[in-house]
């Protein structure tokens, strides 16, 4: 994922209504009208949120008859997960974080003495 795409994904997920929509679509494809009913938002508001999610590559739409269905694009979510995975070493236990900080302090103190 290139940084610009990541920016769009993070911007899209910064809104609670869009995160809720992503959660629902992660369970199953859904009609836009159903999302509006579930979220207690107007249809125009839902359409604005959908456009942001589409621009970020998080959802795709498919029209069947007069109904438009949305599907979560798991590829974009996988890319986000991979990007977040690079920080896994920093998310260890609190003891590990303190040990890393302690090691850092010891090294910098040793360097200052030399």
BAMAR-165667 format. One line per field, with one value per residue (C-alpha): x, y, z. Coordinates in Angstrom, 2 decimals. Example, Ala and Ser with C-alpha at 12.3 -4.5 7.8 and 13.67 -1.06 7.14 Angstrom:
<rs>
c1 <- 12.30,13.67;
c2 <- -4.50,-1.06;
c3 <- 7.80,7.14;
</rs>
This chain:
<rs>
c1 <- 0.00,1.43,1.30,-1.39,-3.69,-2.98,-3.86,-7.21,-7.94,-7.08,-9.10,-12.08,-11.85,-11.54,-15.32,-17.38,-20.25,-17.87,-16.17,-19.60,-20.38,-17.08,-17.90,-21.35,-19.97,-17.28,-20.07,-21.95,-22.68,-25.47,-27.79,-27.17,-30.76,-30.23,-27.17,-29.22,-31.90,-29.36,-27.38,-30.41,-28.84,-30.40,-29.81,-27.84,-25.57,-24.99,-24.13,-21.51,-19.94,-20.00,-18.16,-15.38,-15.13,-15.05,-12.37,-10.24,-10.80,-12.54,-15.86,-17.16,-20.70,-22.76,-26.16,-28.78,-32.00,-32.80,-30.80,-27.14,-25.18,-21.88,-19.14,-16.07,-12.83,-10.76,-7.60,-7.55,-8.13,-5.33,-2.96,-3.85,-3.28,0.14,1.09,0.00,1.87,5.22,4.58,3.92,7.27,6.29,3.01,4.50,3.79,4.35,7.33,8.89,8.35,9.98,12.88,13.36,13.33,15.77,18.10,17.90,18.77,21.71,23.09,22.76,24.32,27.24,27.70,27.74,30.48,32.72;
c2 <- 0.00,3.38,6.18,8.16,5.12,4.58,8.22,7.74,4.53,6.11,9.21,7.05,5.06,8.21,8.59,6.42,5.99,4.72,2.36,0.98,0.53,-1.29,-3.57,-4.41,-4.98,-7.23,-9.54,-9.57,-7.44,-4.99,-2.69,1.02,1.49,-1.17,0.70,3.88,2.09,0.48,3.66,5.93,8.27,9.86,8.26,11.32,11.10,7.39,8.09,10.67,8.12,5.45,7.77,8.27,4.50,3.84,6.47,4.76,1.41,-0.08,-0.91,-1.81,-1.37,-3.59,-2.72,-5.45,-4.12,-0.93,-1.90,-1.04,-3.46,-2.75,-5.25,-4.77,-4.98,-7.21,-6.38,-2.81,-4.06,-6.62,-3.87,-1.80,-4.81,-5.40,-1.77,-1.95,-5.24,-3.48,-1.92,-5.26,-5.25,-2.03,-3.50,-6.21,-6.45,-3.46,-5.27,-5.65,-1.96,-0.99,-3.36,-1.79,1.68,0.57,-0.87,2.38,4.43,2.14,2.46,6.24,6.59,4.39,6.47,9.71,8.33,7.40;
c3 <- 0.00,-0.95,1.66,-0.19,-0.17,3.51,4.20,2.47,4.38,7.74,6.88,5.93,9.15,11.27,11.24,13.60,11.13,8.44,10.92,11.81,8.12,7.58,10.52,9.13,5.63,7.11,8.20,4.88,1.81,2.42,0.48,0.92,2.07,4.78,6.04,6.24,8.28,10.62,11.24,11.58,9.02,5.97,2.60,1.37,4.44,3.84,0.20,1.29,3.64,0.93,-1.47,1.08,1.66,-2.09,-2.68,-0.03,-1.76,1.26,-0.42,-3.84,-5.07,-7.29,-8.65,-8.92,-10.37,-8.47,-5.38,-4.83,-2.66,-0.96,-0.26,1.91,-0.05,2.20,0.24,1.54,5.08,4.67,3.52,6.57,8.81,7.25,7.79,11.43,11.82,11.47,14.88,16.55,18.32,20.08,21.29,23.49,27.15,29.39,30.94,27.49,26.77,30.03,29.33,25.89,27.43,30.13,27.47,25.55,28.64,29.45,25.93,25.82,29.27,28.19,25.03,27.03,29.33,26.37;
</rs>
